[in-house]
């Protein structure tokens, strides 16, 4: 009886795993490729990282943002892909070996995508409970080397600067000066939603020496960046 139950449970688990894998492939083809993102390494990463480990939902691969703990959200897959593509360092190896700072760990999914691409990832989260849960998910997903820091993300993380890429997954009234200062001077790229709490524009900043070129990308809605250089607590 016990052997039969184990076989039945294993069979159910395999069906669930296959269903999730199929949903992951459909997500890439219908939500990411169909909207114009075609970088092969980017698509491979999204086909590989198990999003279901980072969010409690019956539809982890749906085309929408989903709630997580502490009043935060996990962005819809396309937005994660778009930000990742925009921030990709313009160096021969792309993301591979790129020193990368993420502000707003949230569920840990964005950090996992970056790690799968080969980046060296440091991620800062102000909510300790979220950081702890993200650590558990990252380990389960196979990305234990992501470095998680609990603190004020608007200050960045100076000990490991400069960064080839900075991704900010919360919106501020402007790009925090410390984040600009921590960008690598030879083409460091920052992607961040900038604007009011209700209306924001995803913005790309590229550093060249002491010059910073800013370019609007597309309108978005993110949770606010709280901290010394963001919105008030």
N, C-alpha and C positions, 0 to 999 in steps of 0.2 A: 504493500500500500504506500509506504513511504517512497519507494523507488518510483512508483507510478506518479506520485504527487510531484516529485522532483523533476521528472521528465516533462510533465505537463507545465510546470512553472518555467522550466528552461525554454520550452517551446513558445510560451506566451511572451517571455522576455525577448526572444529572437524576433518575434513578430513586431513587438514594439520598437525594437532597435531598427529593423528594416523600414518600418513606417517613418520613423524620425529621420533616417538617412535619406529616404525618398523626399521627405518634406524639405530637407536641407538642400538637395539638388534643385528642387523646384524653386525654392527661394532665390538661389543664385541666378537661375535662368530667367525667371519672371520679374524679379524685383531689382536685380542688380545689372545683369547683362542687358536686359530689355530697356533699361534707362540709360544706356550708353557707356557703362564702365566695362572695359574689356581687357585690362591688364591681367595677364595669365597668372602671375603670382598672387595677385589680389583675389582673384576668383578661386584659386586653389585653397587659399587660407579660409575663405568663407565656406567652401565645401568641406573643410576639415574640422573646424572648431565646433564642438557640440553645444549649440546655443541653449539647449534644454537644461544644461547643468547650471546655467547662470540666471535662470528665471523660473519661478513657479507659475506655470501656465499650461492650459490644455492645448494652446496653439503658440508654442514658442517661436515658430517661423512665420507668423502672420506679419502682414505689411502695416504694422503700427507699433508705436511706443507702448511699453507695458510698465505697470507699477512695480516697484520693488520696495524694500524696507526704508524706513526713515523718511517717507514722503518723497522719495526720489523715483527716477524712471530709468529704464533701459531703452535707448533710442531704437527706432525701427531699423531693420538691417540695412536698408539703402543709405540712410543717413550715416551710419557707422562706416559703410564702404566709401561713401563720398568724401567724408572727412579724412579717412585713411589715404585715399588716392590723392587728395589735395595736398596733404602734408608729406607725401613721400619724398625723401631727400633726393635731390638731383645729383647723385653721385653714382659711380659705375656699379656699385653693388646694391643700389637702391636702399631698401630697409635693412639688408643684412649687415649686422654689426653697428647699425646707426644708434647713437645714444639718444634716447627718446624719453620725454617727460610727458606724462598724462596727468591732467588736473581733473579730479573727480573720478575716482576708481569705480564708484557705483557697484554694479554687479560683477565687474571684472571682465566682461565680455570684450570690450575694446582692447584691454591690455592683452587678452589671450590672442586676439587677431594679430596684434603687433608682434607678440612673441612668436607666433607661428610663422610670421614673415621673416623672422630672424633678427628683430630689433633687440637691443638691450633696453629693457623697460623699467622705469621708475614711475610709480603711480601714487599720487597724493590724494587722500580722502579725509574729510573733516569728521565724518561719522565713524567712530571706532567699530560699532557693530557691523556696519557695511563692509569696512575693511577686513574684519575678521571673516565674514561670510564669503567675501571675494577670495580671500586666501584659500579657504576650503574648496571653493569651486575651481580655482586655478590649479590646485594640486590634483584634484580629481580629473581634470581635463588634460593634465600632463604638462603644465607650465609652472613648475615650482620655482623657477629662477626669477620670475617677476618680483621686483622689490617693491613692497608696499610700505607707505609712510602715512601715519595719521598726523594731520596738521592743517594749517591754513594754506590751501592751494594757491590763493592769490599772491602768496609770497614766492611761489615756485619751490625749488629745492636746490639752493646754491652749492652744496657740497659736491654735486656731480656735474655742474655746469662746466663748459657750455654744451648745449643740446643741438643735435642736428635737426630735431623736430620736437615741437610742443603741440599737443592736442588738448584743448580745454573743452570739457563736456558740460559746462554750465555757462550761463550768459552773464556778462558784466556790462556796465555802462561804457566802458572803454577797455582796451587791452592793458592789463596791469604793467606798469613800468618794470618791476622785477622780472617778469617773464620775457620782456623784450631784451633786457640786459643779459639774460641767461641763454639767449639764442646764440648759436655759433656764428661768428662774424662773416664766415665764408659761405653764405647761402642758407643759413638756418631758416627753417620754415615753421610758422605758427598758424594754426587754424583754430578759430574761436568764434562763437556767436556773440555779437555786440549789439547793444540797443537797450530798450526799456524792458521791463519785466514782461510786457505783453507783445512787443514787436521787436524782432531781432534779425540781424543779417549775419549769416555765416561769413566770416572774413578771413582772408589769407594775408599774412604778413611775411615778407621775405627780407632777411637782413643781409646787407653787403657793407662790411666795415661799420661805419657809424650811420649808414643810411638804412631806412626802413621803408620798403614799398608795400603799401596796403591796397588790397583789391577785394571788392565785395563779390561773394559767390552766389548765395541764394538765401531767400528768407526761411527762417526756422523758428521753432519755439522750444526753448530749453528751460530747465529749472535755473534759478538765479545763482550766481557765484557769490557766496557770502564770505566775508573776510575783510582784512585791513585794506586791500586794494580792489575790492569788489563792492557789492552792495553791503550796507550795514547789517550787523547781525540781527 
